[in-house]
């Protein structure tokens, strides 16, 4: 249950960090890339049953 909630929150953060607004275009893909990596790690841990 905790893993599912964590995964949903991280996916929402990933969508929110996508550089689509004028003030964040200069950031590049670092915020969404970092959150994407965290989402992948959480997915792997959920599949392996660690979370």
N, CA, C and O atoms as a Maestro MAE file, in Angstrom:
{
 s_m_m2io_version
 :::
 2.0.0
}

f_m_ct {
 s_m_title
 :::
 protein
 m_atom[204] {
  # First column is atom index #
  i_m_mmod_type
  r_m_x_coord
  r_m_y_coord
  r_m_z_coord
  i_m_residue_number
  s_m_chain_name
  s_m_pdb_residue_name
  s_m_pdb_atom_name
  i_m_atomic_number
  :::
  1 25 0.819 -1.197 0.000 1 A "UNK " " N  " 7
  2 3 0.000 0.000 0.000 1 A "UNK " " CA " 6
  3 2 0.863 1.261 0.000 1 A "UNK " " C  " 6
  4 15 0.594 2.205 -0.743 1 A "UNK " " O  " 8
  5 25 1.886 1.271 0.826 2 A "UNK " " N  " 7
  6 3 2.774 2.426 0.885 2 A "UNK " " CA " 6
  7 2 3.496 2.634 -0.442 2 A "UNK " " C  " 6
  8 15 3.687 3.767 -0.882 2 A "UNK " " O  " 8
  9 25 3.893 1.536 -1.072 3 A "UNK " " N  " 7
  10 3 4.579 1.630 -2.359 3 A "UNK " " CA " 6
  11 2 3.704 2.238 -3.433 3 A "UNK " " C  " 6
  12 15 4.182 3.014 -4.260 3 A "UNK " " O  " 8
  13 25 2.428 1.894 -3.431 4 A "UNK " " N  " 7
  14 3 1.501 2.441 -4.420 4 A "UNK " " CA " 6
  15 2 1.303 3.938 -4.217 4 A "UNK " " C  " 6
  16 15 1.296 4.706 -5.180 4 A "UNK " " O  " 8
  17 25 1.145 4.345 -2.977 5 A "UNK " " N  " 7
  18 3 0.981 5.772 -2.679 5 A "UNK " " CA " 6
  19 2 2.243 6.536 -3.063 5 A "UNK " " C  " 6
  20 15 2.162 7.610 -3.659 5 A "UNK " " O  " 8
  21 25 3.393 5.993 -2.729 6 A "UNK " " N  " 7
  22 3 4.660 6.626 -3.070 6 A "UNK " " CA " 6
  23 2 4.828 6.736 -4.574 6 A "UNK " " C  " 6
  24 15 5.297 7.759 -5.074 6 A "UNK " " O  " 8
  25 25 4.454 5.700 -5.292 7 A "UNK " " N  " 7
  26 3 4.561 5.709 -6.742 7 A "UNK " " CA " 6
  27 2 3.655 6.766 -7.360 7 A "UNK " " C  " 6
  28 15 4.074 7.471 -8.279 7 A "UNK " " O  " 8
  29 25 2.434 6.889 -6.881 8 A "UNK " " N  " 7
  30 3 1.507 7.899 -7.405 8 A "UNK " " CA " 6
  31 2 2.032 9.301 -7.140 8 A "UNK " " C  " 6
  32 15 1.982 10.160 -8.020 8 A "UNK " " O  " 8
  33 25 2.530 9.536 -5.946 9 A "UNK " " N  " 7
  34 3 3.080 10.858 -5.612 9 A "UNK " " CA " 6
  35 2 4.278 11.180 -6.498 9 A "UNK " " C  " 6
  36 15 4.399 12.304 -6.984 9 A "UNK " " O  " 8
  37 25 5.155 10.220 -6.712 10 A "UNK " " N  " 7
  38 3 6.331 10.470 -7.551 10 A "UNK " " CA " 6
  39 2 5.949 10.710 -9.002 10 A "UNK " " C  " 6
  40 15 6.578 11.532 -9.668 10 A "UNK " " O  " 8
  41 25 4.948 10.022 -9.508 11 A "UNK " " N  " 7
  42 3 4.503 10.259 -10.882 11 A "UNK " " CA " 6
  43 2 3.910 11.660 -11.016 11 A "UNK " " C  " 6
  44 15 4.145 12.341 -12.014 11 A "UNK " " O  " 8
  45 25 3.145 12.089 -10.020 12 A "UNK " " N  " 7
  46 3 2.614 13.451 -10.049 12 A "UNK " " CA " 6
  47 2 3.733 14.488 -9.999 12 A "UNK " " C  " 6
  48 15 3.660 15.511 -10.679 12 A "UNK " " O  " 8
  49 25 4.760 14.232 -9.205 13 A "UNK " " N  " 7
  50 3 5.910 15.145 -9.165 13 A "UNK " " CA " 6
  51 2 6.636 15.165 -10.507 13 A "UNK " " C  " 6
  52 15 7.108 16.214 -10.944 13 A "UNK " " O  " 8
  53 25 6.725 14.015 -11.157 14 A "UNK " " N  " 7
  54 3 7.375 13.933 -12.468 14 A "UNK " " CA " 6
  55 2 6.617 14.766 -13.492 14 A "UNK " " C  " 6
  56 15 7.227 15.476 -14.291 14 A "UNK " " O  " 8
  57 25 5.299 14.685 -13.473 15 A "UNK " " N  " 7
  58 3 4.498 15.487 -14.395 15 A "UNK " " CA " 6
  59 2 4.656 16.970 -14.080 15 A "UNK " " C  " 6
  60 15 4.750 17.791 -14.993 15 A "UNK " " O  " 8
  61 25 4.687 17.317 -12.808 16 A "UNK " " N  " 7
  62 3 4.832 18.709 -12.410 16 A "UNK " " CA " 6
  63 2 6.197 19.295 -12.720 16 A "UNK " " C  " 6
  64 15 6.321 20.507 -12.893 16 A "UNK " " O  " 8
  65 25 7.219 18.462 -12.795 17 A "UNK " " N  " 7
  66 3 8.574 18.951 -13.054 17 A "UNK " " CA " 6
  67 2 8.896 19.043 -14.534 17 A "UNK " " C  " 6
  68 15 9.974 19.513 -14.900 17 A "UNK " " O  " 8
  69 25 7.989 18.608 -15.390 18 A "UNK " " N  " 7
  70 3 8.242 18.662 -16.833 18 A "UNK " " CA " 6
  71 2 8.373 20.114 -17.274 18 A "UNK " " C  " 6
  72 15 7.486 20.922 -17.002 18 A "UNK " " O  " 8
  73 25 9.480 20.462 -17.960 19 A "UNK " " N  " 7
  74 3 9.729 21.872 -18.305 19 A "UNK " " CA " 6
  75 2 8.842 22.353 -19.455 19 A "UNK " " C  " 6
  76 15 9.300 22.437 -20.594 19 A "UNK " " O  " 8
  77 25 7.594 22.666 -19.167 20 A "UNK " " N  " 7
  78 3 6.665 23.091 -20.209 20 A "UNK " " CA " 6
  79 2 6.241 24.545 -20.063 20 A "UNK " " C  " 6
  80 15 5.584 25.081 -20.956 20 A "UNK " " O  " 8
  81 25 6.596 25.193 -18.966 21 A "UNK " " N  " 7
  82 3 6.166 26.558 -18.734 21 A "UNK " " CA " 6
  83 2 7.320 27.512 -19.004 21 A "UNK " " C  " 6
  84 15 8.483 27.125 -18.891 21 A "UNK " " O  " 8
  85 25 7.012 28.750 -19.358 22 A "UNK " " N  " 7
  86 3 8.080 29.699 -19.729 22 A "UNK " " CA " 6
  87 2 9.147 29.886 -18.655 22 A "UNK " " C  " 6
  88 15 10.325 30.014 -18.987 22 A "UNK " " O  " 8
  89 25 8.770 29.905 -17.384 23 A "UNK " " N  " 7
  90 3 9.766 30.142 -16.340 23 A "UNK " " CA " 6
  91 2 10.687 28.948 -16.120 23 A "UNK " " C  " 6
  92 15 11.740 29.099 -15.501 23 A "UNK " " O  " 8
  93 25 10.316 27.754 -16.614 24 A "UNK " " N  " 7
  94 3 11.138 26.575 -16.369 24 A "UNK " " CA " 6
  95 2 11.810 26.033 -17.623 24 A "UNK " " C  " 6
  96 15 12.433 24.973 -17.572 24 A "UNK " " O  " 8
  97 25 11.700 26.721 -18.727 25 A "UNK " " N  " 7
  98 3 12.309 26.213 -19.967 25 A "UNK " " CA " 6
  99 2 13.840 26.179 -19.880 25 A "UNK " " C  " 6
  100 15 14.473 25.335 -20.515 25 A "UNK " " O  " 8
  101 25 14.423 27.063 -19.122 26 A "UNK " " N  " 7
  102 3 15.873 27.099 -18.992 26 A "UNK " " CA " 6
  103 2 16.437 26.010 -18.099 26 A "UNK " " C  " 6
  104 15 17.653 25.828 -18.050 26 A "UNK " " O  " 8
  105 25 15.587 25.283 -17.393 27 A "UNK " " N  " 7
  106 3 16.047 24.245 -16.480 27 A "UNK " " CA " 6
  107 2 16.528 23.007 -17.221 27 A "UNK " " C  " 6
  108 15 17.303 22.224 -16.673 27 A "UNK " " O  " 8
  109 25 16.083 22.819 -18.450 28 A "UNK " " N  " 7
  110 3 16.408 21.595 -19.167 28 A "UNK " " CA " 6
  111 2 15.578 20.436 -18.637 28 A "UNK " " C  " 6
  112 15 14.477 20.632 -18.122 28 A "UNK " " O  " 8
  113 25 16.112 19.236 -18.766 29 A "UNK " " N  " 7
  114 3 15.374 18.052 -18.331 29 A "UNK " " CA " 6
  115 2 15.884 17.502 -17.002 29 A "UNK " " C  " 6
  116 15 15.531 16.382 -16.631 29 A "UNK " " O  " 8
  117 25 16.694 18.249 -16.288 30 A "UNK " " N  " 7
  118 3 17.235 17.761 -15.018 30 A "UNK " " CA " 6
  119 2 16.172 17.457 -13.972 30 A "UNK " " C  " 6
  120 15 16.232 16.389 -13.362 30 A "UNK " " O  " 8
  121 25 15.193 18.343 -13.727 31 A "UNK " " N  " 7
  122 3 14.191 18.011 -12.691 31 A "UNK " " CA " 6
  123 2 13.366 16.776 -13.043 31 A "UNK " " C  " 6
  124 15 13.188 15.894 -12.204 31 A "UNK " " O  " 8
  125 25 12.867 16.706 -14.259 32 A "UNK " " N  " 7
  126 3 12.042 15.561 -14.633 32 A "UNK " " CA " 6
  127 2 12.891 14.307 -14.801 32 A "UNK " " C  " 6
  128 15 12.410 13.203 -14.546 32 A "UNK " " O  " 8
  129 25 14.124 14.452 -15.219 33 A "UNK " " N  " 7
  130 3 15.003 13.293 -15.352 33 A "UNK " " CA " 6
  131 2 15.353 12.677 -14.014 33 A "UNK " " C  " 6
  132 15 15.390 11.454 -13.873 33 A "UNK " " O  " 8
  133 25 15.607 13.523 -13.037 34 A "UNK " " N  " 7
  134 3 15.913 13.032 -11.692 34 A "UNK " " CA " 6
  135 2 14.701 12.344 -11.079 34 A "UNK " " C  " 6
  136 15 14.820 11.264 -10.502 34 A "UNK " " O  " 8
  137 25 13.539 12.968 -11.204 35 A "UNK " " N  " 7
  138 3 12.327 12.349 -10.672 35 A "UNK " " CA " 6
  139 2 11.984 11.073 -11.439 35 A "UNK " " C  " 6
  140 15 11.481 10.114 -10.852 35 A "UNK " " O  " 8
  141 25 12.248 11.054 -12.731 36 A "UNK " " N  " 7
  142 3 12.021 9.840 -13.513 36 A "UNK " " CA " 6
  143 2 12.883 8.687 -13.032 36 A "UNK " " C  " 6
  144 15 12.424 7.547 -12.961 36 A "UNK " " O  " 8
  145 25 14.130 8.982 -12.701 37 A "UNK " " N  " 7
  146 3 15.020 7.961 -12.161 37 A "UNK " " CA " 6
  147 2 14.507 7.441 -10.821 37 A "UNK " " C  " 6
  148 15 14.554 6.240 -10.557 37 A "UNK " " O  " 8
  149 25 14.021 8.338 -9.984 38 A "UNK " " N  " 7
  150 3 13.460 7.914 -8.696 38 A "UNK " " CA " 6
  151 2 12.229 7.044 -8.904 38 A "UNK " " C  " 6
  152 15 12.045 6.055 -8.195 38 A "UNK " " O  " 8
  153 25 11.378 7.403 -9.872 39 A "UNK " " N  " 7
  154 3 10.188 6.597 -10.169 39 A "UNK " " CA " 6
  155 2 10.590 5.206 -10.629 39 A "UNK " " C  " 6
  156 15 9.985 4.221 -10.206 39 A "UNK " " O  " 8
  157 25 11.597 5.104 -11.484 40 A "UNK " " N  " 7
  158 3 12.065 3.790 -11.953 40 A "UNK " " CA " 6
  159 2 12.581 2.956 -10.784 40 A "UNK " " C  " 6
  160 15 12.286 1.764 -10.703 40 A "UNK " " O  " 8
  161 25 13.337 3.557 -9.888 41 A "UNK " " N  " 7
  162 3 13.865 2.836 -8.731 41 A "UNK " " CA " 6
  163 2 12.730 2.349 -7.842 41 A "UNK " " C  " 6
  164 15 12.758 1.215 -7.366 41 A "UNK " " O  " 8
  165 25 11.724 3.203 -7.613 42 A "UNK " " N  " 7
  166 3 10.587 2.799 -6.787 42 A "UNK " " CA " 6
  167 2 9.804 1.675 -7.447 42 A "UNK " " C  " 6
  168 15 9.364 0.749 -6.766 42 A "UNK " " O  " 8
  169 25 9.624 1.740 -8.770 43 A "UNK " " N  " 7
  170 3 8.917 0.662 -9.478 43 A "UNK " " CA " 6
  171 2 9.657 -0.654 -9.325 43 A "UNK " " C  " 6
  172 15 9.032 -1.687 -9.083 43 A "UNK " " O  " 8
  173 25 10.967 -0.637 -9.460 44 A "UNK " " N  " 7
  174 3 11.762 -1.852 -9.310 44 A "UNK " " CA " 6
  175 2 11.630 -2.397 -7.887 44 A "UNK " " C  " 6
  176 15 11.477 -3.604 -7.701 44 A "UNK " " O  " 8
  177 25 11.689 -1.526 -6.891 45 A "UNK " " N  " 7
  178 3 11.558 -1.981 -5.509 45 A "UNK " " CA " 6
  179 2 10.172 -2.545 -5.216 45 A "UNK " " C  " 6
  180 15 10.040 -3.513 -4.466 45 A "UNK " " O  " 8
  181 25 9.127 -1.938 -5.812 46 A "UNK " " N  " 7
  182 3 7.770 -2.465 -5.613 46 A "UNK " " CA " 6
  183 2 7.642 -3.834 -6.260 46 A "UNK " " C  " 6
  184 15 7.047 -4.741 -5.677 46 A "UNK " " O  " 8
  185 25 8.192 -3.993 -7.456 47 A "UNK " " N  " 7
  186 3 8.110 -5.285 -8.140 47 A "UNK " " CA " 6
  187 2 8.875 -6.358 -7.383 47 A "UNK " " C  " 6
  188 15 8.433 -7.506 -7.327 47 A "UNK " " O  " 8
  189 25 10.005 -6.007 -6.804 48 A "UNK " " N  " 7
  190 3 10.796 -6.980 -6.053 48 A "UNK " " CA " 6
  191 2 10.245 -7.225 -4.653 48 A "UNK " " C  " 6
  192 15 10.723 -8.119 -3.954 48 A "UNK " " O  " 8
  193 25 9.254 -6.450 -4.233 49 A "UNK " " N  " 7
  194 3 8.632 -6.645 -2.931 49 A "UNK " " CA " 6
  195 2 9.381 -6.019 -1.780 49 A "UNK " " C  " 6
  196 15 9.155 -6.392 -0.629 49 A "UNK " " O  " 8
  197 25 10.268 -5.076 -2.053 50 A "UNK " " N  " 7
  198 3 11.033 -4.436 -0.998 50 A "UNK " " CA " 6
  199 2 10.253 -3.314 -0.324 50 A "UNK " " C  " 6
  200 15 10.573 -2.925 0.799 50 A "UNK " " O  " 8
  201 25 9.244 -2.797 -0.992 51 A "UNK " " N  " 7
  202 3 8.425 -1.708 -0.432 51 A "UNK " " CA " 6
  203 2 7.001 -2.243 -0.308 51 A "UNK " " C  " 6
  204 15 6.108 -1.524 0.139 51 A "UNK " " O  " 8
  :::
 }
 m_bond[203] {
  # First column is bond index #
  i_m_from
  i_m_to
  i_m_order
  :::
  1 1 2 1
  2 2 3 1
  3 3 4 2
  4 3 5 1
  5 5 6 1
  6 6 7 1
  7 7 8 2
  8 7 9 1
  9 9 10 1
  10 10 11 1
  11 11 12 2
  12 11 13 1
  13 13 14 1
  14 14 15 1
  15 15 16 2
  16 15 17 1
  17 17 18 1
  18 18 19 1
  19 19 20 2
  20 19 21 1
  21 21 22 1
  22 22 23 1
  23 23 24 2
  24 23 25 1
  25 25 26 1
  26 26 27 1
  27 27 28 2
  28 27 29 1
  29 29 30 1
  30 30 31 1
  31 31 32 2
  32 31 33 1
  33 33 34 1
  34 34 35 1
  35 35 36 2
  36 35 37 1
  37 37 38 1
  38 38 39 1
  39 39 40 2
  40 39 41 1
  41 41 42 1
  42 42 43 1
  43 43 44 2
  44 43 45 1
  45 45 46 1
  46 46 47 1
  47 47 48 2
  48 47 49 1
  49 49 50 1
  50 50 51 1
  51 51 52 2
  52 51 53 1
  53 53 54 1
  54 54 55 1
  55 55 56 2
  56 55 57 1
  57 57 58 1
  58 58 59 1
  59 59 60 2
  60 59 61 1
  61 61 62 1
  62 62 63 1
  63 63 64 2
  64 63 65 1
  65 65 66 1
  66 66 67 1
  67 67 68 2
  68 67 69 1
  69 69 70 1
  70 70 71 1
  71 71 72 2
  72 71 73 1
  73 73 74 1
  74 74 75 1
  75 75 76 2
  76 75 77 1
  77 77 78 1
  78 78 79 1
  79 79 80 2
  80 79 81 1
  81 81 82 1
  82 82 83 1
  83 83 84 2
  84 83 85 1
  85 85 86 1
  86 86 87 1
  87 87 88 2
  88 87 89 1
  89 89 90 1
  90 90 91 1
  91 91 92 2
  92 91 93 1
  93 93 94 1
  94 94 95 1
  95 95 96 2
  96 95 97 1
  97 97 98 1
  98 98 99 1
  99 99 100 2
  100 99 101 1
  101 101 102 1
  102 102 103 1
  103 103 104 2
  104 103 105 1
  105 105 106 1
  106 106 107 1
  107 107 108 2
  108 107 109 1
  109 109 110 1
  110 110 111 1
  111 111 112 2
  112 111 113 1
  113 113 114 1
  114 114 115 1
  115 115 116 2
  116 115 117 1
  117 117 118 1
  118 118 119 1
  119 119 120 2
  120 119 121 1
  121 121 122 1
  122 122 123 1
  123 123 124 2
  124 123 125 1
  125 125 126 1
  126 126 127 1
  127 127 128 2
  128 127 129 1
  129 129 130 1
  130 130 131 1
  131 131 132 2
  132 131 133 1
  133 133 134 1
  134 134 135 1
  135 135 136 2
  136 135 137 1
  137 137 138 1
  138 138 139 1
  139 139 140 2
  140 139 141 1
  141 141 142 1
  142 142 143 1
  143 143 144 2
  144 143 145 1
  145 145 146 1
  146 146 147 1
  147 147 148 2
  148 147 149 1
  149 149 150 1
  150 150 151 1
  151 151 152 2
  152 151 153 1
  153 153 154 1
  154 154 155 1
  155 155 156 2
  156 155 157 1
  157 157 158 1
  158 158 159 1
  159 159 160 2
  160 159 161 1
  161 161 162 1
  162 162 163 1
  163 163 164 2
  164 163 165 1
  165 165 166 1
  166 166 167 1
  167 167 168 2
  168 167 169 1
  169 169 170 1
  170 170 171 1
  171 171 172 2
  172 171 173 1
  173 173 174 1
  174 174 175 1
  175 175 176 2
  176 175 177 1
  177 177 178 1
  178 178 179 1
  179 179 180 2
  180 179 181 1
  181 181 182 1
  182 182 183 1
  183 183 184 2
  184 183 185 1
  185 185 186 1
  186 186 187 1
  187 187 188 2
  188 187 189 1
  189 189 190 1
  190 190 191 1
  191 191 192 2
  192 191 193 1
  193 193 194 1
  194 194 195 1
  195 195 196 2
  196 195 197 1
  197 197 198 1
  198 198 199 1
  199 199 200 2
  200 199 201 1
  201 201 202 1
  202 202 203 1
  203 203 204 2
  :::
 }
}
